[in-house]
Amino acid sequence: MIDHVSDGRSIVAFQGEHGAYSEQAVRVHFGPEAEVLPCRTFLAIIDALQDGRADYGMLPVENSLAGTVIPAYDLLIDYDLHIQAEVILRVEHCLMAAPGTALADVRRVRSHHQALMQCEQTLRRMGLEPVEYYDTAGAARDLAADPQPGTAAIASALAAETYGLDILVRHVEDQDFNFTRFFVLGTAYPARQNPSKTSIILTTRHVPGALYAALGELARRDINMTKIESRPRRNRPWHYLFYVDFEGHEEDEPVREALLGILRHASFLKVLGSYPAAQQSSSVIVLRDTQQPGSGPITHSS
């Protein structure tokens, strides 16, 4: 691990501008004094980890309303990084505008497409036009720098405070229980903590029952699968990668046996990491520290 700062604090890269939900997740997980590195894209987070400018990356992978963040998942197959922890953050969207703007004057709203999807019904009821922007906090920052008549932004309360915007309406998300799940990425292996989860990527042979047989290795050992997601294989049309999360740690004997069993049915298997599972509360998820990485196996293939 590179010692970037004299007091030993880690640098954490995230996608977006200051005030983004990803930055909020960083501060919940690593503490309010965490050193952060804003990045324009998800790929820039990976670059920062690989060239040593950051120790960790905070990558959003799933939202409880809008679903999987597909570009983030696609990066996990291409780069040899390890999941250090999961972070689940309660997302509370705010409609904000330049000081002095009345809600009745707002006609259009800028934000990231994921945020607009999470507020779609509310914006329709309010008669507001959604305008896609590259980032929630970026929409807030640019609106503060160049106020446009009739234009508001959707972002976090932190973004409104950061850029001096007035919050016109709080909680504009369509559903109260709006959570985003993040992976903390790093180059080392995380220390084991319980309860744990494990994430893998696999491909199966193109024969009947191949996926059923592979996932049956989990069921036969009473291992609870918590997520499955398919993505096209870019080098083989109509063949798929499967992203699977399940409870347990790869050092547990049942999980080790299940992975060996999956490998017998799969043409490729990559373990993205075994990591501390987040615990949910009413507003955010109570998280565990991952500052001290441990060691262990991670990748298998055949």
MOFENPE-V911165 format. One record per pair of residues at least 12 apart in sequence whose ideal C-beta (glycine too) atoms are under 7 Angstrom apart, sorted by the first residue. I is the first residue (numbers start at 0). GAP is how many residues later the second one is. D is the distance in Angstrom with one decimal. If there is no record, write none. Layout:
i=[I I]
gap=[GAP GAP]
d=[D D]
This chain:
i=[0 0 1 1 3 4 8 8 8 9 9 9 9 9 10 10 10 10 11 11 11 11 11 11 11 11 11 11 11 12 12 12 12 12 12 12 13 13 13 13 13 13 14 14 14 14 15 15 15 15 15 16 16 16 16 16 17 17 17 18 18 18 18 18 18 18 18 19 19 19 20 20 20 20 20 21 21 21 22 23 23 23 24 24 24 24 25 27 27 27 27 28 28 28 28 36 36 41 41 41 41 42 44 44 45 45 48 48 48 54 55 55 55 55 56 57 57 58 58 58 58 59 59 59 60 60 60 60 61 62 62 62 63 63 63 64 64 64 64 65 65 65 67 72 72 72 73 75 75 76 76 80 80 80 81 81 81 81 81 81 82 82 82 82 82 82 82 83 83 83 83 83 83 84 84 84 84 84 84 84 85 85 85 85 85 85 85 86 86 86 86 86 87 87 87 87 87 88 88 88 88 88 89 89 89 90 90 90 90 91 91 91 92 92 92 92 92 92 93 93 93 93 93 93 93 94 94 94 94 94 94 95 95 95 95 95 95 95 95 95 96 96 96 96 97 97 97 97 98 100 102 102 104 105 105 105 106 106 106 107 107 107 107 107 108 108 108 108 108 108 108 109 109 109 109 109 109 110 110 110 110 110 110 111 111 111 111 112 114 114 115 115 117 117 117 118 118 118 118 119 120 121 121 135 135 135 135 136 136 138 138 139 139 139 139 139 139 140 142 143 143 143 151 153 183 185 187 188 188 188 188 188 189 189 189 189 189 190 190 190 191 191 191 192 192 194 194 195 195 195 195 195 195 196 196 196 196 196 196 197 197 197 197 197 197 197 198 198 198 199 199 199 199 199 200 200 200 200 201 201 201 201 201 201 201 202 202 202 202 202 202 203 203 203 204 205 209 210 212 213 213 213 216 216 216 217 217 220 220 220 222 222 222 222 222 222 223 223 224 224 225 225 225 226 226 227 227 228 229 230 248 249 249 249 249 250 258 258 262 262 266 267 268 268 269 270 270 270 272 275 275]
gap=[54 187 50 53 51 30 24 25 26 20 25 45 46 281 24 26 43 44 14 18 22 23 24 25 42 43 44 45 46 24 26 32 35 36 41 44 12 22 24 25 31 44 24 26 27 30 22 119 120 121 122 21 118 120 121 124 20 119 144 118 121 136 137 139 140 143 144 115 116 117 68 70 115 135 159 36 38 160 13 65 132 134 33 62 64 157 32 59 61 256 259 56 58 155 258 16 17 17 29 30 33 32 12 14 29 33 32 136 138 131 28 128 129 130 128 124 126 13 123 124 126 12 120 122 12 120 121 122 119 51 55 117 113 114 115 53 109 110 113 48 51 52 161 156 158 170 157 125 196 124 164 104 105 106 104 105 106 107 191 216 100 101 102 116 189 190 192 100 101 102 106 191 206 99 105 190 191 202 203 205 95 96 97 111 189 191 192 95 97 191 198 200 91 93 190 192 197 90 91 93 195 196 89 193 194 82 87 88 89 65 78 79 22 25 26 61 79 80 61 62 63 66 73 76 78 14 57 59 73 74 77 44 56 57 59 64 69 70 71 72 55 68 69 71 45 46 49 67 67 65 65 66 45 22 44 46 21 22 43 20 21 23 42 43 14 19 21 22 43 44 45 21 23 29 33 41 43 22 25 28 42 43 44 21 22 23 24 19 21 39 14 16 55 56 60 35 53 54 55 54 53 50 52 18 19 20 23 18 22 14 16 13 15 19 20 23 25 22 22 19 20 21 16 18 106 107 105 104 105 106 107 109 83 85 100 103 104 101 102 103 57 59 102 83 95 52 82 52 53 78 79 80 81 29 48 49 50 78 80 48 50 51 52 57 73 76 46 73 74 44 69 70 71 72 40 42 69 71 12 40 42 60 64 66 67 30 36 38 63 64 65 61 62 63 62 33 55 31 52 48 51 52 41 44 45 28 40 33 36 37 23 24 25 31 32 35 22 23 19 21 19 20 21 17 18 14 16 14 12 12 25 21 24 46 47 45 12 41 37 39 35 33 31 32 29 27 28 29 25 12 14]
d=[6.2 6.7 5.1 6.8 6.8 6.0 6.8 6.6 5.2 6.7 6.8 4.1 5.8 6.8 4.5 5.5 4.8 5.4 4.8 5.9 5.7 6.9 5.6 6.9 6.4 6.9 4.7 7.0 5.9 4.3 5.3 4.6 4.2 6.7 3.8 4.6 5.7 6.3 6.5 6.6 6.9 4.4 5.3 6.3 5.4 5.9 6.3 4.4 6.9 5.1 6.5 5.7 5.8 4.1 4.6 5.2 6.1 6.4 5.5 3.9 6.2 6.5 6.1 4.8 3.2 4.0 6.7 6.2 6.1 4.0 6.4 6.0 6.6 5.6 6.3 5.0 6.1 7.0 5.8 6.3 6.0 5.6 5.4 4.9 4.7 5.0 5.1 6.8 6.4 5.6 6.5 7.0 4.9 6.6 4.8 6.4 5.1 6.4 5.7 5.5 5.8 6.8 4.1 6.2 6.1 5.3 6.3 6.5 6.2 6.6 6.4 5.5 6.5 5.0 4.2 5.4 6.1 5.2 6.1 4.9 5.6 6.1 5.4 5.2 6.1 5.7 6.6 5.4 4.3 6.2 6.7 4.9 6.4 6.1 4.5 4.8 6.6 5.7 5.4 5.1 4.5 5.5 5.6 6.5 6.3 5.9 6.5 6.8 5.8 5.7 6.3 4.7 6.7 6.4 5.9 6.9 6.7 5.7 4.6 6.0 4.9 6.9 6.4 5.8 5.2 3.3 4.8 4.2 6.6 4.6 4.5 5.9 4.4 4.4 6.5 5.0 5.1 6.7 6.5 4.5 6.1 6.8 6.1 6.6 6.3 6.4 4.9 4.2 6.3 6.1 6.5 5.8 5.3 5.0 4.6 6.2 3.9 6.6 5.3 6.8 5.7 6.8 5.8 4.7 5.2 6.5 4.6 6.4 5.3 6.9 6.9 5.9 6.0 6.6 5.7 5.2 4.9 4.7 6.5 6.6 5.3 5.8 4.8 5.3 6.9 6.8 5.4 5.9 4.8 4.2 5.0 6.2 6.2 5.5 6.4 4.6 4.1 6.3 5.1 6.3 4.2 6.3 6.0 5.8 6.6 6.8 3.7 6.4 5.2 6.7 4.7 6.8 5.9 6.3 6.1 4.6 6.8 6.4 3.9 6.4 4.2 5.3 6.3 5.4 6.2 5.0 5.8 6.5 5.1 6.7 5.7 4.7 4.4 4.1 6.7 6.5 5.0 5.7 5.3 5.2 6.0 3.8 6.6 6.1 6.9 5.6 4.9 4.8 5.1 5.1 4.4 6.5 5.0 6.3 5.8 5.9 5.0 5.6 6.2 6.4 4.5 4.9 5.6 6.5 4.1 6.8 6.6 5.4 4.4 4.1 6.1 4.7 4.2 4.1 6.5 5.1 5.9 5.2 6.8 3.9 5.8 5.6 6.5 6.4 6.1 6.7 3.4 5.5 5.4 5.0 5.1 6.8 6.9 5.3 5.1 5.5 6.2 5.2 6.3 3.8 6.0 6.6 6.0 4.2 5.3 6.8 4.7 6.3 3.9 5.3 6.4 6.2 6.0 6.8 5.8 6.9 5.9 6.3 4.5 5.8 6.0 6.4 5.5 6.3 6.8 4.4 4.9 4.2 6.0 5.2 6.3 6.5 5.3 6.3 5.7 5.6 4.6 6.5 6.4 5.3 6.8 6.2 4.5 6.3 4.8 6.7 7.0 5.7 6.2 5.1 4.5 6.4 5.5 6.5 5.4 6.4 6.0 6.7 4.6 4.8 4.1 5.5 4.5 3.5 5.0 5.7 5.3 4.2 6.4 5.3 5.3 6.5 5.6 6.1 6.5 5.8 6.2 4.5 6.3 4.6 4.7 6.0 6.4 6.9 4.1 6.2 5.2 4.3 5.5 6.9 4.4 6.0 4.5 6.7 6.9 6.2 7.0 6.7 5.6 5.9 6.9 5.4 4.8 6.2 5.3 4.9 6.0 6.5 6.7 4.2 6.7]
